[in-house]
Amino acid sequence: MKSAVYIDGKLNDCSLAHKGWTVELAFPWAGMEWLADGRSLPPEDGDLWRIFFGRYDTFNIGGKEQTAGWAWNRVGNADNHAPECFTQVHFSTRFVDEREKK
């Protein structure tokens, strides 16, 4: 696996306003075999997978720890183990800037 992180702010300093963060991940297809569950690896044009894109943070509010979570798609409940609610990832051989020709 390869990863890269960019933080537009100061890590673990809640006294400052942060603008955001970016994470890039690269997973080898061979290591994804158990997730593929018999599907093509690498995925083929038109394949659809689901993945949970989310994060959790702990805040200290009035001396009491509070936890909050964010997800790319609405999960629908406090249980983030509902794959049918995960973000859909559509695989394609087309480049993003290619437009459908009518």
N, C-alpha and C positions, 0 to 999 in steps of 0.2 A: 504494500500500500504506500502511496505517496500522498502527502498533504501539504497545504499551504494556508496560512492564516494571515489576514490583514485586519488590524483593529484601528478604527478611526476614533481614537480616544486614548485613555490610559487604563490599562488592565487593573481591575479590582480597586478602582478609586471612584466610589459613588458620589464624591463631592463635586465631580466634574460632569458636565453634560457630554455624552458621547453621541457621535453622529451615526455609528453603525459598525458592522464587521462583515467580513467575507471569509468563507471557508471553501477551499477547493479540495476535493478528494479524488483519488484515482485508485481503483481496485482492480487487481488482475482478475480476468474472467475465470481462470482456473480455481481461484479461491471462492467463487460465487456458486460453484456447482450445487452445493446443498440448498441454496436459495432458489436455484433454477427449477428444481423439482421436475426434471425431465424436459424442460423447455430448452430451446437452442441456446448455446453459448458459443460465441457472443450472440446476443439477440438478433433476430432477423428483422428486415423491413416490415413494419406493421405490428410487431409484437408489442404487447402492453404488459407492463409490470406495475406494481404498486410499492411505494416506499414511504415511510414515515419521516417527514422533515419536521423536526420540532426541537425545542430547547426548553430548559427549565432554569429558573433563577430563584435564589433565596434572598429575601429582603428583611431588614430589621426595621419594623415599624412600631414605634413606641415601646421599644425594648422587647418586642415579641417577633419571633421569626415567622415569616409568611413565605410561602412558596407559590410561584406563578409559572404557568407554562404557556408557550406559544407554539402554534403549528401552522404550516403552510396552508393546509386545508382544515376546515372545521371537522373535528373528530366526533363531536356529538355527545360526548360524556367524559367523565374523568379518567376512564380507562383507555390508554393509548395502545391497547393490544387488540384493536379491531381493524384487521387488514382491509376489510371492505370500505373503510373510511379513509384509507391512506391516499396520498396524492398519486394520480395516475402518471406514469412515465411512458410516453409513446416513442418507440424506436423507429427511426427513419434513415434511409440512405440519402435523403435530400438534404442539401445545405439549408440553413435557416433563411438565408436571403433569397432562396429560389421561390418565385411566386407561381401560383397556379395560372396556367395559360388557358384562357377561355376561348 
